[in-house]
Amino acid sequence: MKMGILLTTSPENQNAGTVINLATAALGAGHEVSLFMMDDGVYNVVAKNKISSRFAGLRDAGAFLAICGHTAEERGVEEDDCLTGVKYAGQYELAVMVNESDRFLSFGG
């Protein structure tokens, strides 16, 4: 099964932990996970944030991680600020992710 997840809230929001736990369980069950972060969700993969190490764990377990380049730029988050392997993407890539997912979940504020 392919699972897509959209996260639009900051690291301080409980959604971040929920997404990490859900994605970890899905990966552990052998499912494919793609995670797209936009709006304040882009802060979750800024390398200096404490929670980013948990997102790095998802990446290392095989999850695809992407952030919205537009909202990242609006918030002053550059590619060099993010974990390695995080793709700068756009709404087209999000649409493809939604289309290719068997299940798509959205976590926002």
Secondary structure as a PSIPRED ss2 file (coil, helix, strand):
# PSIPRED VFORMAT (PSIPRED V4.0)

   1 M C   1.000  0.000  0.000
   2 K E   0.000  0.000  1.000
   3 M E   0.000  0.000  1.000
   4 G E   0.000  0.000  1.000
   5 I E   0.000  0.000  1.000
   6 L E   0.000  0.000  1.000
   7 L E   0.000  0.000  1.000
   8 T C   1.000  0.000  0.000
   9 T C   1.000  0.000  0.000
  10 S C   1.000  0.000  0.000
  11 P C   1.000  0.000  0.000
  12 E C   1.000  0.000  0.000
  13 N C   1.000  0.000  0.000
  14 Q H   0.000  1.000  0.000
  15 N H   0.000  1.000  0.000
  16 A H   0.000  1.000  0.000
  17 G H   0.000  1.000  0.000
  18 T H   0.000  1.000  0.000
  19 V H   0.000  1.000  0.000
  20 I H   0.000  1.000  0.000
  21 N H   0.000  1.000  0.000
  22 L H   0.000  1.000  0.000
  23 A H   0.000  1.000  0.000
  24 T H   0.000  1.000  0.000
  25 A H   0.000  1.000  0.000
  26 A H   0.000  1.000  0.000
  27 L H   0.000  1.000  0.000
  28 G H   0.000  1.000  0.000
  29 A C   1.000  0.000  0.000
  30 G C   1.000  0.000  0.000
  31 H C   1.000  0.000  0.000
  32 E E   0.000  0.000  1.000
  33 V E   0.000  0.000  1.000
  34 S E   0.000  0.000  1.000
  35 L E   0.000  0.000  1.000
  36 F E   0.000  0.000  1.000
  37 M E   0.000  0.000  1.000
  38 M C   1.000  0.000  0.000
  39 D H   0.000  1.000  0.000
  40 D H   0.000  1.000  0.000
  41 G H   0.000  1.000  0.000
  42 V H   0.000  1.000  0.000
  43 Y H   0.000  1.000  0.000
  44 N H   0.000  1.000  0.000
  45 V H   0.000  1.000  0.000
  46 V E   0.000  0.000  1.000
  47 A C   1.000  0.000  0.000
  48 K C   1.000  0.000  0.000
  49 N C   1.000  0.000  0.000
  50 K C   1.000  0.000  0.000
  51 I C   1.000  0.000  0.000
  52 S H   0.000  1.000  0.000
  53 S H   0.000  1.000  0.000
  54 R H   0.000  1.000  0.000
  55 F H   0.000  1.000  0.000
  56 A H   0.000  1.000  0.000
  57 G H   0.000  1.000  0.000
  58 L H   0.000  1.000  0.000
  59 R H   0.000  1.000  0.000
  60 D H   0.000  1.000  0.000
  61 A C   1.000  0.000  0.000
  62 G C   1.000  0.000  0.000
  63 A C   1.000  0.000  0.000
  64 F E   0.000  0.000  1.000
  65 L E   0.000  0.000  1.000
  66 A E   0.000  0.000  1.000
  67 I E   0.000  0.000  1.000
  68 C E   0.000  0.000  1.000
  69 G H   0.000  1.000  0.000
  70 H H   0.000  1.000  0.000
  71 T H   0.000  1.000  0.000
  72 A H   0.000  1.000  0.000
  73 E H   0.000  1.000  0.000
  74 E H   0.000  1.000  0.000
  75 R C   1.000  0.000  0.000
  76 G C   1.000  0.000  0.000
  77 V C   1.000  0.000  0.000
  78 E C   1.000  0.000  0.000
  79 E H   0.000  1.000  0.000
  80 D H   0.000  1.000  0.000
  81 D H   0.000  1.000  0.000
  82 C E   0.000  0.000  1.000
  83 L C   1.000  0.000  0.000
  84 T C   1.000  0.000  0.000
  85 G C   1.000  0.000  0.000
  86 V C   1.000  0.000  0.000
  87 K E   0.000  0.000  1.000
  88 Y E   0.000  0.000  1.000
  89 A E   0.000  0.000  1.000
  90 G C   1.000  0.000  0.000
  91 Q H   0.000  1.000  0.000
  92 Y H   0.000  1.000  0.000
  93 E H   0.000  1.000  0.000
  94 L H   0.000  1.000  0.000
  95 A H   0.000  1.000  0.000
  96 V H   0.000  1.000  0.000
  97 M H   0.000  1.000  0.000
  98 V H   0.000  1.000  0.000
  99 N H   0.000  1.000  0.000
 100 E H   0.000  1.000  0.000
 101 S C   1.000  0.000  0.000
 102 D C   1.000  0.000  0.000
 103 R E   0.000  0.000  1.000
 104 F E   0.000  0.000  1.000
 105 L E   0.000  0.000  1.000
 106 S E   0.000  0.000  1.000
 107 F E   0.000  0.000  1.000
 108 G C   1.000  0.000  0.000
 109 G C   1.000  0.000  0.000
